[in-house]
Amino acid sequence: MQEPFDIELFDTVYSIFPEEKDTYTVFKEGKEYIQIIRDEGDHWLKANPETGLPLFGMDEEVNLLGKKILEAIGEGEG
């Protein structure tokens, strides 16, 4: 399992905690913020906080966080 790591987006530092495959819990300003799931390619989905199931719909922040995560783990275009 991967170790937690930090990424920066728009002058904000997010702490990323890898969970199961392609699922990450994101902390913002020291508080649990969202859980995101890699869909296909560079598309990411926010998880429903109550059920953990993916919420379908475009969310630019989620996609940007996902891109930064891929760069941090060596899978992105970086």
N, C-alpha and C positions, 0 to 999 in steps of 0.2 A: 504494500500500500504506500502511496506517495505521502510525503510529509506536507504539512500546511506551508503556505507561502503567501507573500504579499504581492499585489499588483497595484499600479497607480493608474487612475483614469480621471481626467478632468480635475487634477490637483487633489484628488481624494484617494486615500490609501484604503484598499479593500484587502481583508485577510481571507484567503481561500483555503477551505478544508475539503480535500478530496474525500468522497464517500465511495459508493460503489462505482462501477465502470461508467464513465461519462456523466457523473452526477457530482455536483460541488455545492457545498454550503458556503455562502458568502456573508462575511461580517463587514459592517460599515460602521466606522467610528466606535468600535468595540462592542457593537450589538449585532445579534443575528439579524440579517437583513432579508435575504432570499435564498432559495435553493434553485439552482439551474441545472438543466439537463441538456446534453448535446443531442440534437435531433439528427439531421443528416448534414454532412459537410460542415459548413460554417454557420448553420442555423441552430439556434439555442432556444429553449423554452423555459419559462418560469414554472416552478412546481407549485401546485396548490398547497398552501401551508397546513391545511387540515388533513388532506388525503395523500399528499405526495405525488398525485397524478399530474401530468403535464397540462398546462393551460395553453391552448393553442391561440396564437395571435402574435402579431409583430410587436416586439419590444426592443427598441434600439439600444437601450442601456444593457439589456440582457445579451444581445448579440455582440456588443462591444466588449463586455466582460468576458464572454466566451472566447472572443478572438485573442484577448490578452492572456487568458488562461492557456490557450493553445501555444502561444508564443513562449510562455513561461515554462511549459513542459516540453518544449522542443518540437511541437507539431505544427506551429504556425509559420507564416511567411517571414516574420520577424524582422 
